[in-house]
Amino acid sequence: MTNTHTISTPSREHSPQPRSYLMCRPEYFTVSYRINPWMEPAKPTDTARAIAQWETLYETYIGLGHSIELIEPLPGLPDMVYTANGGFIIDGVAYGPSFRYPERQPEAPAFMRWFADNGFQVAEPVSVNEGEGDFLLVGDTILAGTGFRSTPDSHREIAEIFGREVVSLTLTNANFYHLDTAISVLDPLTGDADANIAYLPGAFDEASRAILDERYPNAIHVSEEDSRILGLNSISDGYNVVIAKRATGFEAQLRERGYNPIGVDLSELLLGGGGVKCCTLELRR
């Protein structure tokens, strides 16, 4: 498949940095159970369409200069395509997942084997956590979500493993069950107050909104409309931001801030409750 996206000239404020990502081809994608509000097992899914959309995302990353590694999909594990939930990695240390729901629990050893086989130091989890779905790195700080999947104990666990500040945020809207559905990190390498994140205020409790307001006063507040198609479930290299194609309001907000938004249609994978970020795990070696 040929990538059709044009790489535009970066603005003075933002510059792209090549990244390395782990992805999993959705060979066995379907919706056969319900563990989030997006999933409707009675609604038919099209695996071939899911694969074609995933390939477009893959080719978009390649076209932007990122490197992609692949984990082998396993039969009976349709959600392996959502590799973001498979771990959280900083400086070659991979904190493994411990999934809340039994349907996804067999994915955990597969991801941890992959990490070990590919040169990462694996930190076995004690607490329930769903990897980069609930842990987002902003500069030197880890934003950590809880409320639906990862437990507060996992926040203490990653603080001990990585020796970094961990800021706990509580999600309150079941449609945004992972932190990466409610926050997009736009400047991953910068952690000061001017660093841009984007988020949906209504996805969080009052205390968490106050934390985000104080830490990120220049954040983009994204509409409920764009958030409900997982527009915030996006990947940024510091300049190019790959987002849901239909999140046109968020697209305009990004352009206003000097970013280069690139829309990709993952509507079939949205039926499982995942978007761009869900399909992408950053490998920070």
C-alpha positions in Angstrom: 0.0 0.0 0.0 1.4 3.4 -0.9 1.4 6.2 1.7 -0.4 9.2 0.3 0.4 11.7 3.1 2.7 14.6 2.4 5.2 15.5 5.0 5.0 19.3 5.4 7.8 21.6 6.6 7.8 21.8 10.5 7.1 25.0 12.2 9.7 26.8 14.3 7.8 25.8 17.4 7.6 22.1 16.7 10.0 19.6 15.2 9.4 15.9 14.5 11.6 13.2 16.2 11.7 9.7 14.7 10.1 7.1 17.0 10.0 3.3 17.3 6.6 1.6 17.7 5.3 -1.9 18.3 2.2 -2.9 16.3 0.2 -6.1 15.7 -1.6 -6.9 12.5 -5.3 -7.5 13.2 -5.4 -10.9 11.6 -8.0 -12.2 14.2 -9.8 -8.9 14.9 -13.5 -9.3 15.7 -15.8 -8.2 18.6 -16.8 -11.4 20.3 -17.2 -10.0 23.9 -18.0 -6.7 25.6 -15.5 -5.2 28.0 -16.0 -1.5 27.1 -19.0 0.6 25.9 -17.8 0.6 22.3 -18.0 -3.2 21.9 -21.3 -4.7 20.6 -20.8 -8.4 19.8 -24.1 -8.6 17.9 -22.8 -6.0 15.4 -20.9 -7.6 12.5 -17.2 -6.7 12.0 -15.1 -6.9 8.9 -11.6 -8.3 9.6 -10.4 -7.5 6.1 -11.4 -3.9 6.4 -9.7 -3.7 9.8 -6.5 -5.0 8.3 -6.7 -2.5 5.4 -7.2 0.4 7.8 -4.4 -0.8 10.0 -2.1 -1.1 7.0 -2.8 2.6 6.2 -1.8 3.5 9.7 1.4 1.4 9.4 2.3 3.0 6.1 1.6 6.5 7.5 4.2 5.8 10.3 6.7 4.5 7.8 6.1 7.6 5.6 6.8 9.8 8.5 10.2 8.1 9.1 9.3 6.0 12.2 10.4 2.5 12.6 7.9 -0.3 13.2 8.4 -3.6 14.9 5.7 -6.3 14.9 4.4 -8.8 17.4 2.8 -11.9 16.0 -1.0 -12.0 16.4 -2.4 -15.0 18.2 -5.7 -16.8 17.4 -8.4 -16.1 20.0 -6.9 -12.8 21.1 -8.7 -10.3 18.9 -7.6 -7.3 21.0 -3.8 -7.9 20.5 -4.0 -5.2 17.8 -4.3 -2.7 20.6 -0.6 -3.0 21.4 -0.6 0.2 23.6 -2.0 -1.9 26.4 0.8 -4.4 26.1 3.3 -2.6 28.3 5.0 0.7 29.2 8.6 1.2 28.3 11.3 3.7 29.3 15.0 3.4 28.7 14.8 -0.2 27.7 12.8 -1.3 30.7 9.4 -2.8 29.9 6.8 -2.9 32.6 4.5 -5.7 31.6 0.7 -5.6 31.6 -1.8 -7.3 33.9 -5.1 -7.0 32.3 -8.3 -6.5 34.3 -10.6 -8.7 32.2 -10.0 -12.4 31.7 -10.6 -12.1 27.9 -7.3 -10.1 27.5 -5.2 -11.8 30.2 -3.6 -14.3 27.9 -2.0 -11.4 25.9 0.2 -10.5 28.8 2.7 -13.3 28.6 2.9 -12.9 24.8 3.9 -9.3 25.1 6.4 -10.0 27.9 8.0 -12.8 25.9 8.4 -10.4 23.0 10.0 -7.8 25.2 12.5 -10.3 26.6 13.3 -11.7 23.1 13.9 -8.3 21.7 16.4 -7.1 24.3 14.2 -5.3 26.9 14.5 -5.7 30.6 11.1 -7.0 31.7 9.6 -5.8 35.0 6.9 -8.3 35.9 3.7 -6.5 37.1 2.2 -7.1 40.5 -0.8 -4.7 40.1 -3.5 -4.6 37.5 -2.4 -2.2 34.8 -3.0 -1.9 31.0 0.3 -0.4 29.9 0.5 2.7 27.8 -3.3 2.8 27.7 -3.1 4.3 31.2 0.5 5.6 31.4 1.6 8.6 29.3 5.1 10.0 29.4 5.3 13.8 29.2 8.9 15.0 29.5 10.1 13.3 32.7 6.6 12.9 34.2 4.3 9.9 33.9 0.6 10.7 33.8 -1.2 7.7 35.1 -4.9 6.9 34.7 -7.2 5.0 37.0 -10.9 4.6 37.5 -11.7 1.7 35.0 -8.7 -0.4 34.3 -5.3 0.2 35.9 -5.3 0.4 39.7 -3.8 3.1 41.9 -1.4 0.4 43.2 0.1 0.2 39.7 0.9 3.9 39.9 3.0 3.4 42.9 4.6 0.4 41.2 5.7 2.3 38.1 7.1 5.1 40.3 9.3 2.6 42.0 10.4 0.9 38.8 11.2 4.0 36.8 12.1 6.5 39.5 10.0 9.2 38.0 7.2 11.5 39.2 3.8 9.8 38.6 0.7 12.0 38.5 -2.5 10.1 39.2 -5.6 11.1 37.2 -9.1 9.6 37.8 -11.3 8.9 34.8 -15.1 9.0 35.4 -16.7 8.5 32.0 -16.8 4.8 30.9 -16.5 5.8 27.2 -13.0 7.0 28.1 -11.9 3.9 30.0 -8.1 4.4 29.3 -6.1 7.6 29.8 -5.0 7.5 26.2 -8.6 8.0 25.1 -8.9 11.2 27.0 -5.4 12.8 26.7 -3.1 13.2 23.8 0.5 14.0 24.4 1.6 16.5 21.7 5.1 17.3 22.8 6.4 14.0 24.3 9.9 15.1 25.0 9.0 18.4 26.8 7.5 18.5 30.2 7.4 22.2 31.2 4.2 24.2 31.5 4.3 25.4 27.9 4.3 21.8 26.6 1.1 21.0 24.8 -1.2 18.2 25.7 -4.8 18.0 24.5 -7.5 16.5 26.7 -11.3 16.2 27.3 -12.0 17.9 30.7 -15.3 16.0 31.1 -13.5 12.6 31.2 -12.0 13.4 34.6 -13.1 14.1 38.2 -12.8 17.6 39.6 -9.4 17.0 41.3 -7.8 15.6 38.1 -9.1 18.6 36.1 -7.5 20.9 38.6 -4.2 19.1 38.3 -4.3 19.3 34.5 -5.3 22.9 34.5 -2.4 23.8 36.8 0.3 21.7 35.1 -0.7 22.4 31.5 -2.4 25.8 31.3 -1.9 26.0 27.5 -3.5 22.6 26.8 -6.0 22.1 24.0 -9.4 21.3 25.3 -11.0 19.0 22.8 -14.8 18.7 22.3 -16.9 15.8 23.4 -17.9 15.3 19.7 -14.3 14.7 18.6 -13.4 12.8 21.7 -16.3 10.3 21.2 -14.7 9.1 18.0 -11.4 8.7 19.9 -9.9 11.8 18.3 -7.6 12.2 21.3 -6.4 8.6 20.9 -3.5 9.9 18.7 0.2 9.7 18.2 2.5 12.7 18.0 6.2 12.9 17.1 6.4 16.5 18.3 5.1 17.9 15.0 3.1 15.4 13.0 0.0 14.2 14.9 -1.8 11.1 13.6 -5.5 11.4 14.6 -8.9 10.0 13.8 -9.9 11.2 10.3 -13.3 12.4 11.4 -12.0 14.5 14.3 -12.1 17.7 12.2 -12.5 20.1 15.1 -9.4 18.7 16.8 -7.6 18.8 13.5 -8.3 22.6 13.2 -7.1 23.1 16.8 -3.8 21.3 16.1 -3.2 23.4 12.9 -3.8 26.6 14.9 -1.0 25.5 17.4 1.4 24.8 14.5 1.1 21.0 14.4 0.6 18.9 11.3 -2.5 16.7 11.9 -2.8 13.6 9.7 -6.2 11.9 9.6 -6.5 8.1 9.4 -9.7 6.1 9.2 -9.7 3.4 11.8 -13.5 3.1 12.0 -13.5 -0.7 12.0 -11.1 -0.9 14.9 -13.2 1.7 16.7 -15.8 -1.1 17.0 -13.4 -2.7 19.5 -12.9 0.6 21.4 -9.5 1.5 19.9 -8.0 4.1 17.7 -4.6 5.3 16.5 -2.9 5.3 19.9 -4.4 2.0 21.0 -2.7 0.4 18.0 0.7 1.9 18.8 3.1 1.1 21.7 6.2 3.3 21.8 9.5 1.3 22.2 11.8 3.7 24.2 15.1 2.0 24.1 
